[in-house]
């Protein structure tokens, strides 16, 4: 779905006129009209306001152009699994299980590896040590753990 369709759908679902939406995000009614016809897209600051107003991620507002994965555990992300920062804004880097209330649930990669080895399905009955190496190889590619190393 394109940005214009997403904004129109969210606005009408919330029962807002173009003028009411414009007032809530500090733009003109004409700006909202241009978004909904696809002439323009909201600027970054307005996207943040729309994200908060509609409780959806900026990625969703833009028509989900990127496939997001948690940069801590690698889980695919959508609006229902995204974490939020202390200010309530969506954090498109982490899932709500890895990052909440401004803190990470796993202080070290070793603590996350312990959790994954203990709780993730093991259909091949691979030994724990082999699974740990496999998980570690994957996690090492994610932003959060690259920064730690």
Buried (B, 14 or more C-beta within 10 A) or exposed (E): EEBBEBBBEBBEEEEBEBEEBBBBBEBEBEBBBBBBEEEEBBEEEBBBBBBBBBEBBBBBBBBBEEEBBBBBBBBEBBBEBBBBEEEEEBBBBBBBBBBBEEEBBBEEBEEBBBBBBEEEEEEEEEEEEEBBEEBBEEBEEBEBBEEEE
